Each structure stands twice: as structure tokens, then as C-alpha cells.
Amino acid sequence: MKCPFCSYEESKVIDSRPTDEGERIRRRRECLSCGKRFTTYEIIESLPIIVIKKDKSRETFNRDKLLNGLLRACEKRPVSFDTIDNMISEIESIIQNSLDREVSSEKIGELVMEKLKAIDEVAYVRFASVYRQFKDINTFMNELNKLLNQ
């Protein structure tokens, strides 16, 4: 970190503490050349996640879109909002940690169905019916049979 007074490039950290509910870190530093003190703030740089849709178009990941789909799937089911919110956070974390800046909508859908299957089977079937675009009753029954066999 460059000193704002003498432009020397080395300093030592005297004090660190989180600010803004842990979103940033405030650091008091002392220049190793002139001895003057100054404050810096560090924030985590987040790179946007790009979703590649089925038609090959691209858009930024939208947490609200995922939330709306899950709320529809879990409507009138015993699934709390906190459970849904935690599920979305887990999915978002998996995507962020994958180091890929682009992810297919199919991959997101598969992650959602994996999480939903463990939480509520009816919500899982609802989501799968829209996501997999069941064409007729037979494909719907095949999915139900797979669920029953597990």
C-alpha cells in the first residue's frame, strides 16, 4: 500500500477491524519511511457470474429470478423462506467457488433440483416439471417412478 504522504510503498498494519457488517475491513497503517499513519479499506472483489441460457444467450446471474422460481415450486408446501434463502446461498456459493465465470442454466437447474429433492419431493417434482418441460403424462410418471425407486 502506497503512503499518501510520501508515496513509499511499504507500511505496517497497526489495527484491523471489520466494518459495514463484515463487508469491508478497515486497516490503520503506518508508513515505514515517514512514520505517518493512514487508514485503508478493503472489500472483497466479486466477479459477476454469467449464465448461458438454452438459446446460447448470456445474462448475469440473478438471485431474484432463482428465488421466484423456488417460491413458485414451494408454494403451499411446508418449506420456510429461510430454507429457500439458504438453498439459494448454497447454490450461489457452489457456482462462485467453481472458478468458472460462466455457468449454464442447465447446471443451475440441476443444482436446484438436487437441493429441492432433499428438502421437499413435491416441490422437486413441480420444479422438475417446468425445468425439464415434461411433454406428456408419461415423462411426468417416469420422473415420479425414479423418485419412488430412490
N, C-alpha and C positions, 0 to 999 in steps of 0.2 A: 504494500500500500504506500503510495507516494505521499510524503508530508506536504500539506497545503501551505506551509510556511517557507520551507527551504528546498522542497522537491526531492529530498533524499528518499530513496526507495525502500529503506528498511525501518521498521518500527516494531515495538513490542506491545503486546496486548496487556493492559493493566486490569481491565474488568470486562466481563461479558454477561449480558442478561437478555432473556427473550422479551420482545415487545409485540404488540398487536396480536395478542392471544397465541403467541408462538410462531407467528407467520414471519417475523423478522428477528434478527439478532442485533442488538446494539453493542458496539465494542468501543471502549475507551482505549486509545493507543497513545504511546509516547515515542516521539521520533528519536532514533538512536544517534542522530547527528546534532540537532539543535536543542533537544530535550523538551520541546513544546508538546502539549497534549492536544489531541483532537478526537472527534467521535466519528465512527463509520457505522453504517447499517448494512447488513447482509440479508438478502432474500433468496429463496430458492428459485432458480430459473426453471420454469416449466415450459416444455416444448409442446405445441399443440399436437393432438392426435388426429390424424386424417383417416376418415372412414371411406373405404372403397365400396361403393354400393353395387348391387347386382348389375346395373346398366353401365358399370365402369366409371360412373361419375364420382367425384370426390367432394366431401364436405367435412368440416371439422366435427369432432365428437361432441355430441350434445347430450349432456346428462339428463336434461329435462325430457328429451324425446324418449329415452330409455325408461325414465320414471313413469311417463304417461302410459307406455305400453305395459309396464308391470302393474300399474294401478288398475288398468282395464282387465288384465288377466286375473288379478287377485280380488276383483270386485265381489263383494258379498261372501268373502272367504275369511277364515279366522287368521289372517296374516296382518300383523301390525305394520304401520307406516315405518317404524324404526327398523323392522326386519327388512323391508323393501329397501330402505335407505342404506342399510349396512350391506345388502347384497350388491347394490349399485357401486358402493365404495370398493368392495372387494373386486368386482369386475374391472372397475377403472384402475385399481392398483395392479391387477394382473396385466392389463394392457400397457400401463406405464412401465412396469418392470420388464416387459418383454424386449425392450430396447428398439422395437420396430416403431417407426413414426407413422407408419401406415398399417391399418388393420382392416380386414374385410368385414362387411356386415354379417357374413355367414359365421365368422369366428365369434363375433359378439353374440349372435343368436345362439350358437352352441353353448357359450359360457352361461348365458341366461337360462337356457333350458336345463343345464347341469345343476345350477343353483336352485332353480324352481322345483326340480324333481325331488330334491332333498327336503324342501320346505312344505310344499303342498301339491299333491298329484293332480288335483282338479285344475289348479292354476297352471300347472305344467301343460296339461292337455289343451287348455284354452290357448295358451301362448303358442304351443306347437301347431295347433290347427291354423292359426293365422300365419305364423312364420314359415311353416312348410307348405302352406297353401293346399290343404287337402282338397282333392278334386271331387271325391265322392265318398260315400259311406264306407267302402272297403278299405281305403287308405286310412281313414279315421279308425276303423276297427283294428287294422294291423298295428297301429300305434298303441291302442289300448291293450291289445294282446301282448305286445312287447313289455308294456308296463306291468301287466299282471304276472307275466312269467318271471320278472325280476323279483 
